[in-house]
């Protein structure tokens, strides 16, 4: 066996031996922003299990969005080098996901990955006019015209063809490896139910809004969209998430972002983390709303229904993958019912077909990437297969509304009970449909009543709520009292009108007292849907119970059906037993 110039052993084809006891090599991951770093972290499995590889990270200076760029690495305990030290050393491989900045100052063969999918934008203040960001010769070539990188790594052959039109020199050093992030999407798609459970989505339709950064982004052009959808779409039927580009988070700052989104966040908006978690939410989504940012191409590859919300501008390049996608998907206008239509009209395979010119080597991207980088290292790659890392469980919304404006509809009856629509025959013989909207957002139609959680909602809501409820033993360590006493006391503390006080004992059992009436037991029976029993949230059911009790006498010992979105539950009211009345609250 021969040796290399530095005395390290080499294989017969010139590559260093695979033994983990041999010479070590250094790989520098050079990131200019959070987004670039996240792209690089998706490549780590390529080197997994190889004791020869030492991994280092550095921040390339010069970006307006470099704040907290290395947070994910530092949290994981990765080795970081200050820029002056990184620029003074030589590495066996420099891996980057942006050609911008002083990348040329780093010593060692450079491999360059895209920092997004599809090369869809032209940014007016960066590089050559009308050049795709990431394919601009001004950044891909050194001042003398020679290529910046030893290898340019792309996700599809069409991207090399585009590069060849503007820089044949760089195209000659290009290789198709696929997209490492897409591999994570593909490998994690079977975890969709798990992600939805982590988000506490239940049977709701998860609507994920995707916003890139800058003035033409979704939140730049439609800043009130998250709150508008939260006000319009019934809370028990829809869950909302907003995925923000890392640059937008850095530009706004955590405090300003939280204050700007406060109305939507208080309504339960999910704001997934920019590293990995956003992708988990996209996998979990039922439908996505997107501007011209490339993030949409990943759920599109999974054939998720998409709605366009790009209002035009100068950034999107005609003929780019995102331009083609936006031309072919429905558009979200002022009517949120377009979301329902997008789900209903989606044809299987129609969205994924739009990404065929973006992602090649599906299912093999990390294998191709490992071949490319180990060739640059002069090493034979490890013998074990390379596996993408599964996307992590996303976190649930930190805030759930504690007060709701509630609309109700009573199917099959005419007339009015003074609150919005019940007939003389009473609700015990029909179905009550419940639509809840966060109380702090204007409801789309007059409400039947206000419902508030005692001990959690604002005072202004508990003072005017017709339904006051709480969970039994909701506050550990607090002094308890029997449900019979608590319901009587809470109604006495909030006199007037036809109010109802209720205690959730468990998801299928509640205790209810209306006005001066007796304490009632409400038993909830979930109905099967597609052979599965969906989880029951008893709180909206309590609004149906309140509506039934308000409608007239004869409902204190009766049964009816409560409908929440497409799902129904049976409700049986009966006088509470002495044991039930003594339930500690």
CORCOR-V847470 format. One record per pair of residues at least 24 apart in sequence whose ideal C-beta (glycine too) atoms are under 7 Angstrom apart, sorted by sequence separation. I is the first residue (numbers start at 0). J is the second residue. D is the distance in Angstrom with one decimal. If there is no record, write none. Layout:
# CORCOR-V847470
i->I j->J d->D
i->I j->J d->D
This chain:
# CORCOR-V847470
i->54 j->78 d->6.7
i->58 j->82 d->6.2
i->144 j->168 d->7.0
i->148 j->172 d->6.6
i->150 j->174 d->5.9
i->152 j->176 d->4.9
i->154 j->178 d->4.1
i->291 j->315 d->4.4
i->296 j->320 d->6.3
i->306 j->330 d->6.7
i->307 j->331 d->6.7
i->407 j->431 d->5.7
i->408 j->432 d->4.2
i->486 j->510 d->6.9
i->539 j->563 d->5.3
i->55 j->80 d->5.3
i->57 j->82 d->5.8
i->248 j->273 d->6.2
i->299 j->324 d->6.4
i->306 j->331 d->4.3
i->407 j->432 d->6.5
i->487 j->512 d->6.7
i->26 j->52 d->5.7
i->28 j->54 d->6.7
i->30 j->56 d->6.8
i->140 j->166 d->6.3
i->146 j->172 d->5.3
i->327 j->353 d->6.1
i->407 j->433 d->5.7
i->419 j->445 d->6.8
i->467 j->493 d->6.5
i->486 j->512 d->3.8
i->544 j->570 d->6.4
i->24 j->51 d->5.8
i->26 j->53 d->7.0
i->134 j->161 d->6.0
i->139 j->166 d->5.8
i->241 j->268 d->6.0
i->543 j->570 d->6.6
i->23 j->51 d->5.3
i->24 j->52 d->5.9
i->25 j->53 d->4.9
i->26 j->54 d->5.5
i->27 j->55 d->4.9
i->28 j->56 d->4.8
i->29 j->57 d->5.5
i->30 j->58 d->6.2
i->31 j->59 d->4.3
i->57 j->85 d->3.8
i->134 j->162 d->5.4
i->140 j->168 d->6.7
i->240 j->268 d->7.0
i->245 j->273 d->4.4
i->293 j->321 d->6.1
i->405 j->433 d->6.4
i->406 j->434 d->4.3
i->419 j->447 d->4.6
i->482 j->510 d->4.6
i->507 j->535 d->6.3
i->509 j->537 d->5.5
i->540 j->568 d->6.1
i->30 j->59 d->6.7
i->136 j->165 d->5.3
i->140 j->169 d->6.6
i->239 j->268 d->5.2
i->240 j->269 d->3.7
i->241 j->270 d->5.7
i->242 j->271 d->5.9
i->295 j->324 d->6.8
i->324 j->353 d->4.9
i->418 j->447 d->5.0
i->506 j->535 d->4.9
i->19 j->49 d->6.9
i->21 j->51 d->6.1
i->23 j->53 d->5.5
i->25 j->55 d->6.4
i->27 j->57 d->6.2
i->29 j->59 d->5.2
i->31 j->61 d->6.9
i->32 j->62 d->5.0
i->131 j->161 d->7.0
i->136 j->166 d->4.4
i->139 j->169 d->4.7
i->239 j->269 d->6.8
i->291 j->321 d->5.2
i->323 j->353 d->6.5
i->405 j->435 d->5.2
i->418 j->448 d->6.7
i->511 j->541 d->7.0
i->540 j->570 d->6.3
i->19 j->50 d->3.9
i->31 j->62 d->4.7
i->33 j->64 d->6.9
i->40 j->71 d->6.4
i->134 j->165 d->6.6
i->206 j->237 d->5.9
i->210 j->241 d->6.7
i->216 j->247 d->6.6
i->240 j->271 d->6.2
i->306 j->337 d->6.2
i->462 j->493 d->6.9
i->465 j->496 d->6.4
i->467 j->498 d->6.9
i->471 j->502 d->5.5
i->506 j->537 d->5.4
i->19 j->51 d->6.0
i->32 j->64 d->4.5
i->36 j->68 d->5.7
i->203 j->235 d->6.9
i->204 j->236 d->6.4
i->208 j->240 d->6.9
i->210 j->242 d->6.8
i->212 j->244 d->4.1
i->306 j->338 d->6.6
i->403 j->435 d->4.1
i->404 j->436 d->5.1
i->465 j->497 d->6.8
i->471 j->503 d->6.6
i->486 j->518 d->6.1
i->509 j->541 d->6.0
i->32 j->65 d->6.0
i->36 j->69 d->6.5
i->203 j->236 d->5.9
i->204 j->237 d->5.1
i->205 j->238 d->4.9
i->206 j->239 d->5.4
i->207 j->240 d->4.6
i->208 j->241 d->4.8
i->209 j->242 d->5.0
i->210 j->243 d->5.4
i->211 j->244 d->4.8
i->234 j->267 d->7.0
i->403 j->436 d->6.3
i->465 j->498 d->5.4
i->466 j->499 d->5.0
i->467 j->500 d->5.1
i->468 j->501 d->4.2
i->469 j->502 d->6.3
i->470 j->503 d->4.5
i->471 j->504 d->5.2
i->511 j->544 d->5.6
i->533 j->566 d->5.4
i->535 j->568 d->6.0
i->31 j->65 d->6.7
i->33 j->67 d->6.7
i->37 j->71 d->6.9
i->203 j->237 d->5.7
i->208 j->242 d->6.8
i->210 j->244 d->6.5
i->212 j->246 d->3.9
i->229 j->263 d->5.1
i->291 j->325 d->6.6
i->403 j->437 d->6.3
i->404 j->438 d->5.1
i->465 j->499 d->6.7
i->503 j->537 d->5.1
i->33 j->68 d->5.0
i->36 j->71 d->6.3
i->130 j->165 d->6.8
i->203 j->238 d->4.5
i->205 j->240 d->6.7
i->207 j->242 d->6.1
i->212 j->247 d->4.0
i->225 j->260 d->6.4
i->242 j->277 d->4.4
i->306 j->341 d->5.1
i->403 j->438 d->5.6
i->466 j->501 d->6.7
i->468 j->503 d->6.6
i->483 j->518 d->5.2
i->503 j->538 d->6.8
i->513 j->548 d->4.0
i->32 j->68 d->5.5
i->36 j->72 d->6.7
i->226 j->262 d->4.3
i->320 j->356 d->6.1
i->402 j->438 d->3.9
i->406 j->442 d->6.9
i->453 j->489 d->6.2
i->482 j->518 d->7.0
i->519 j->555 d->6.0
i->111 j->148 d->4.2
i->210 j->247 d->6.6
i->226 j->263 d->4.5
i->229 j->266 d->3.9
i->304 j->341 d->4.9
i->320 j->357 d->4.8
i->400 j->437 d->4.3
i->30 j->68 d->5.8
i->62 j->100 d->6.6
i->103 j->141 d->5.9
i->109 j->147 d->6.5
i->110 j->148 d->6.1
i->116 j->154 d->6.6
i->200 j->238 d->5.2
i->212 j->250 d->6.6
i->225 j->263 d->3.8
i->242 j->280 d->6.5
i->304 j->342 d->5.7
i->404 j->442 d->4.3
i->406 j->444 d->5.8
i->517 j->555 d->6.9
i->528 j->566 d->5.9
i->30 j->69 d->6.9
i->61 j->100 d->4.1
i->99 j->138 d->5.4
i->109 j->148 d->4.4
i->110 j->149 d->6.5
i->229 j->268 d->6.4
i->242 j->281 d->6.9
i->516 j->555 d->6.7
i->60 j->100 d->6.4
i->61 j->101 d->6.5
i->98 j->138 d->4.0
i->109 j->149 d->5.8
i->110 j->150 d->4.7
i->111 j->151 d->5.2
i->112 j->152 d->5.1
i->113 j->153 d->6.7
i->118 j->158 d->6.3
i->240 j->280 d->5.0
i->406 j->446 d->5.8
i->407 j->447 d->4.5
i->501 j->541 d->4.8
i->59 j->100 d->4.2
i->60 j->101 d->6.6
i->98 j->139 d->5.3
i->108 j->149 d->4.1
i->111 j->152 d->6.6
i->113 j->154 d->6.7
i->304 j->345 d->4.1
i->405 j->446 d->5.8
i->406 j->447 d->5.7
i->526 j->567 d->5.0
i->59 j->101 d->6.3
i->110 j->152 d->6.0
i->404 j->446 d->3.9
i->405 j->447 d->5.7
i->526 j->568 d->6.0
i->59 j->102 d->6.0
i->118 j->161 d->6.8
i->225 j->268 d->5.6
i->288 j->331 d->5.4
i->405 j->448 d->5.4
i->525 j->568 d->5.4
i->526 j->569 d->6.7
i->103 j->147 d->6.1
i->524 j->568 d->6.1
i->102 j->147 d->6.5
i->302 j->347 d->6.5
i->305 j->350 d->5.9
i->404 j->449 d->5.9
i->405 j->450 d->5.3
i->523 j->568 d->5.3
i->524 j->569 d->3.9
i->302 j->348 d->6.2
i->304 j->350 d->6.6
i->499 j->545 d->4.3
i->303 j->350 d->6.4
i->402 j->449 d->6.7
i->403 j->450 d->5.0
i->523 j->570 d->5.9
i->244 j->292 d->6.3
i->302 j->350 d->5.0
i->402 j->450 d->6.9
i->98 j->147 d->5.8
i->302 j->351 d->4.0
i->402 j->451 d->4.2
i->499 j->548 d->6.1
i->521 j->570 d->6.0
i->522 j->571 d->4.5
i->301 j->351 d->6.9
i->401 j->451 d->6.5
i->299 j->350 d->4.8
i->300 j->351 d->5.6
i->401 j->452 d->4.3
i->521 j->572 d->5.6
i->42 j->94 d->6.7
i->242 j->294 d->6.5
i->286 j->338 d->5.9
i->299 j->351 d->6.5
i->497 j->549 d->5.2
i->519 j->572 d->5.3
i->520 j->573 d->5.3
i->299 j->353 d->5.9
i->300 j->354 d->4.5
i->401 j->455 d->4.0
i->402 j->456 d->4.2
i->519 j->573 d->6.7
i->39 j->94 d->6.1
i->286 j->341 d->5.5
i->299 j->354 d->5.1
i->401 j->456 d->3.9
i->402 j->457 d->6.7
i->519 j->574 d->6.3
i->520 j->575 d->4.4
i->286 j->342 d->5.6
i->519 j->575 d->5.8
i->39 j->96 d->5.4
i->285 j->342 d->6.5
i->517 j->574 d->5.9
i->518 j->575 d->4.3
i->27 j->85 d->6.2
i->38 j->96 d->3.9
i->296 j->354 d->5.5
i->300 j->358 d->5.9
i->402 j->460 d->3.8
i->520 j->579 d->5.3
i->35 j->96 d->4.2
i->296 j->357 d->5.5
i->35 j->97 d->4.5
i->116 j->178 d->6.3
i->402 j->464 d->6.9
i->518 j->580 d->5.5
i->27 j->90 d->4.3
i->26 j->90 d->6.6
i->29 j->93 d->5.7
i->25 j->90 d->4.7
i->26 j->91 d->6.6
i->510 j->575 d->5.8
i->25 j->91 d->5.2
i->26 j->92 d->4.7
i->27 j->93 d->4.9
i->28 j->94 d->5.3
i->29 j->95 d->4.5
i->30 j->96 d->6.9
i->31 j->97 d->4.6
i->24 j->91 d->4.0
i->26 j->94 d->6.3
i->31 j->99 d->6.1
i->31 j->100 d->5.0
i->510 j->579 d->6.0
i->468 j->538 d->6.4
i->198 j->269 d->6.4
i->510 j->582 d->6.4
i->29 j->102 d->6.3
i->207 j->280 d->5.6
i->217 j->290 d->4.0
i->468 j->541 d->5.5
i->38 j->112 d->5.9
i->207 j->281 d->5.9
i->216 j->290 d->5.5
i->466 j->541 d->6.2
i->29 j->105 d->6.0
i->38 j->114 d->5.5
i->215 j->291 d->6.9
i->466 j->542 d->6.0
i->207 j->284 d->4.1
i->27 j->105 d->6.6
i->205 j->283 d->5.7
i->209 j->287 d->5.9
i->504 j->582 d->5.8
i->35 j->114 d->5.0
i->205 j->284 d->5.0
i->206 j->285 d->7.0
i->209 j->288 d->6.8
i->211 j->290 d->5.6
i->466 j->545 d->4.5
i->27 j->107 d->6.9
i->34 j->114 d->5.9
i->205 j->285 d->5.0
i->206 j->286 d->5.6
i->207 j->287 d->4.7
i->208 j->288 d->4.7
i->209 j->289 d->4.3
i->210 j->290 d->6.0
i->211 j->291 d->6.6
i->465 j->545 d->6.5
i->502 j->582 d->6.8
i->204 j->285 d->4.7
i->209 j->290 d->6.9
i->211 j->292 d->2.9
i->198 j->280 d->7.0
i->204 j->286 d->6.9
i->206 j->288 d->6.7
i->210 j->292 d->6.8
i->502 j->584 d->5.4
i->200 j->283 d->6.6
i->209 j->292 d->6.0
i->194 j->279 d->4.9
i->198 j->283 d->6.0
i->209 j->294 d->4.9
i->209 j->295 d->5.3
i->221 j->308 d->6.4
i->194 j->282 d->5.8
i->195 j->283 d->4.8
i->194 j->283 d->4.0
i->220 j->310 d->4.7
i->191 j->282 d->5.5
i->217 j->308 d->5.3
i->191 j->283 d->5.7
i->450 j->542 d->5.4
i->184 j->278 d->6.3
i->188 j->282 d->6.0
i->183 j->278 d->6.5
i->187 j->282 d->5.7
i->215 j->312 d->3.9
i->448 j->545 d->6.3
i->483 j->580 d->3.8
i->184 j->282 d->6.4
i->482 j->580 d->6.1
i->215 j->314 d->5.1
i->447 j->546 d->6.3
i->481 j->580 d->6.2
i->485 j->584 d->4.3
i->481 j->581 d->4.9
i->482 j->582 d->4.3
i->481 j->582 d->6.7
i->481 j->583 d->6.7
i->482 j->584 d->5.1
i->232 j->335 d->5.9
i->231 j->335 d->4.9
i->435 j->539 d->5.6
i->479 j->583 d->4.0
i->480 j->584 d->5.9
i->479 j->584 d->6.0
i->433 j->539 d->4.8
i->228 j->335 d->6.0
i->435 j->542 d->6.9
i->282 j->390 d->6.5
i->433 j->542 d->5.0
i->433 j->543 d->5.2
i->279 j->390 d->4.4
i->471 j->582 d->5.9
i->472 j->583 d->6.6
i->278 j->390 d->5.1
i->279 j->391 d->6.2
i->431 j->543 d->4.2
i->471 j->583 d->6.6
i->184 j->297 d->5.1
i->188 j->301 d->5.7
i->279 j->392 d->6.7
i->280 j->393 d->5.2
i->471 j->584 d->5.3
i->279 j->393 d->4.3
i->275 j->390 d->5.7
i->276 j->391 d->6.5
i->431 j->546 d->5.4
i->469 j->584 d->6.8
i->181 j->297 d->6.1
i->184 j->300 d->6.6
i->275 j->391 d->5.4
i->431 j->547 d->6.3
i->180 j->297 d->6.6
i->184 j->301 d->6.1
i->276 j->393 d->4.8
i->276 j->394 d->6.8
i->181 j->300 d->6.0
i->426 j->546 d->6.6
i->427 j->547 d->6.6
i->426 j->547 d->4.4
i->271 j->393 d->5.5
i->426 j->550 d->5.0
i->425 j->550 d->5.6
i->425 j->551 d->5.1
i->427 j->553 d->6.4
i->269 j->396 d->5.0
i->427 j->554 d->4.9
i->268 j->396 d->6.6
i->425 j->553 d->5.7
i->426 j->554 d->6.6
i->431 j->559 d->6.3
i->433 j->561 d->6.4
i->267 j->396 d->4.9
i->421 j->550 d->4.3
i->425 j->554 d->6.2
i->430 j->559 d->7.0
i->427 j->557 d->3.5
i->429 j->559 d->6.5
i->430 j->560 d->4.2
i->431 j->561 d->5.5
i->432 j->562 d->4.4
i->433 j->563 d->5.5
i->267 j->398 d->6.3
i->418 j->549 d->5.9
i->427 j->558 d->6.6
i->206 j->338 d->6.0
i->267 j->399 d->5.5
i->427 j->559 d->5.2
i->430 j->562 d->5.3
i->265 j->398 d->5.7
i->267 j->400 d->6.0
i->416 j->549 d->6.3
i->426 j->559 d->5.3
i->264 j->398 d->5.8
i->266 j->400 d->5.8
i->416 j->550 d->4.9
i->265 j->400 d->6.7
i->407 j->542 d->6.8
i->416 j->551 d->6.9
i->407 j->543 d->6.9
i->42 j->179 d->5.3
i->405 j->542 d->4.6
i->41 j->179 d->4.0
i->41 j->180 d->4.9
i->407 j->546 d->4.6
i->38 j->180 d->6.9
i->41 j->183 d->6.4
i->234 j->400 d->6.8
i->234 j->403 d->6.7
i->266 j->437 d->4.1
i->119 j->291 d->6.3
i->265 j->437 d->6.9
i->119 j->293 d->5.5
i->265 j->439 d->6.1
i->266 j->440 d->6.0
i->117 j->293 d->5.0
i->185 j->361 d->6.5
i->116 j->293 d->4.3
i->181 j->358 d->5.2
i->185 j->362 d->6.4
i->262 j->439 d->6.7
i->115 j->293 d->4.2
i->262 j->440 d->6.3
i->117 j->296 d->5.7
i->116 j->296 d->4.5
i->178 j->358 d->5.3
i->181 j->361 d->6.8
i->64 j->245 d->6.9
i->116 j->297 d->6.9
i->177 j->358 d->6.6
i->64 j->246 d->4.4
i->177 j->359 d->5.7
i->182 j->364 d->4.8
i->66 j->249 d->4.9
i->177 j->360 d->3.1
i->181 j->364 d->6.7
i->182 j->365 d->5.7
i->175 j->359 d->5.5
i->176 j->360 d->6.4
i->177 j->361 d->6.7
i->64 j->249 d->4.6
i->131 j->316 d->5.8
i->175 j->360 d->6.5
i->179 j->364 d->5.5
i->177 j->363 d->6.3
i->178 j->364 d->5.6
i->179 j->365 d->6.0
i->177 j->364 d->2.8
i->176 j->364 d->5.9
i->179 j->368 d->6.3
i->123 j->313 d->6.5
i->177 j->367 d->5.6
i->176 j->367 d->4.1
i->122 j->314 d->6.6
i->176 j->368 d->4.4
i->121 j->314 d->6.3
i->120 j->314 d->4.8
i->120 j->315 d->6.6
i->121 j->316 d->5.5
i->176 j->371 d->5.6
i->197 j->392 d->4.1
i->198 j->393 d->5.6
i->119 j->315 d->6.2
i->120 j->316 d->6.6
i->197 j->393 d->5.5
i->199 j->395 d->4.7
i->119 j->316 d->6.0
i->174 j->371 d->5.3
i->198 j->395 d->5.5
i->194 j->392 d->6.4
i->197 j->395 d->6.6
i->157 j->356 d->5.3
i->190 j->389 d->6.5
i->193 j->392 d->6.7
i->194 j->393 d->5.8
i->119 j->319 d->4.1
i->235 j->435 d->5.6
i->118 j->319 d->6.6
i->119 j->320 d->6.1
i->155 j->356 d->6.2
i->186 j->387 d->4.8
i->233 j->434 d->4.5
i->234 j->435 d->4.8
i->117 j->319 d->6.1
i->119 j->321 d->3.9
i->155 j->357 d->5.7
i->187 j->389 d->5.0
i->233 j->435 d->6.3
i->234 j->436 d->6.2
i->71 j->274 d->4.8
i->117 j->320 d->3.8
i->119 j->322 d->6.8
i->154 j->357 d->6.5
i->155 j->358 d->6.2
i->156 j->359 d->6.4
i->186 j->389 d->6.1
i->187 j->390 d->4.2
i->233 j->436 d->6.7
i->234 j->437 d->6.4
i->117 j->321 d->5.9
i->154 j->358 d->5.5
i->155 j->359 d->4.6
i->183 j->387 d->4.8
i->154 j->359 d->6.3
i->182 j->387 d->4.0
i->183 j->388 d->6.4
i->230 j->436 d->6.3
i->183 j->390 d->5.6
i->229 j->437 d->6.3
i->34 j->244 d->6.9
i->230 j->440 d->3.7
i->34 j->245 d->4.8
i->229 j->440 d->5.9
i->230 j->441 d->5.9
i->33 j->245 d->3.8
i->34 j->246 d->6.7
i->231 j->443 d->5.5
i->32 j->245 d->6.7
i->32 j->246 d->6.7
i->226 j->440 d->6.4
i->152 j->368 d->6.7
i->152 j->371 d->6.1
i->150 j->371 d->6.0
i->150 j->375 d->6.1
i->149 j->375 d->6.1
i->37 j->274 d->5.1
i->33 j->273 d->6.2
i->117 j->357 d->5.0
i->116 j->357 d->5.7
i->110 j->372 d->6.0
i->110 j->375 d->6.0
i->108 j->375 d->5.1
i->92 j->372 d->6.2
i->92 j->375 d->5.6
i->92 j->376 d->5.5
i->91 j->376 d->5.5
i->235 j->536 d->6.8
i->235 j->539 d->5.2
i->45 j->365 d->5.8
i->44 j->365 d->5.9
i->45 j->368 d->5.4
i->45 j->369 d->4.4
i->42 j->368 d->6.3
i->45 j->372 d->6.2
i->51 j->378 d->6.8
i->235 j->563 d->4.9
i->236 j->564 d->3.9
i->235 j->564 d->6.0
i->202 j->533 d->4.5
i->233 j->564 d->6.9
i->49 j->381 d->5.2
i->201 j->533 d->6.8
i->48 j->381 d->5.7
i->201 j->534 d->5.3
i->48 j->383 d->5.9
i->47 j->385 d->6.9
i->45 j->385 d->5.9
i->44 j->385 d->5.4
i->44 j->386 d->6.1
i->44 j->387 d->6.0
i->44 j->388 d->5.9
i->24 j->376 d->5.5
i->24 j->378 d->6.7
i->15 j->377 d->5.4
i->17 j->379 d->4.5
i->14 j->377 d->5.4
i->15 j->378 d->4.7
i->16 j->379 d->6.8
i->13 j->377 d->6.8
i->14 j->378 d->5.6
i->17 j->381 d->6.5
i->202 j->566 d->5.9
i->14 j->379 d->4.7
i->17 j->382 d->6.8
i->10 j->379 d->5.5
i->3 j->377 d->6.9
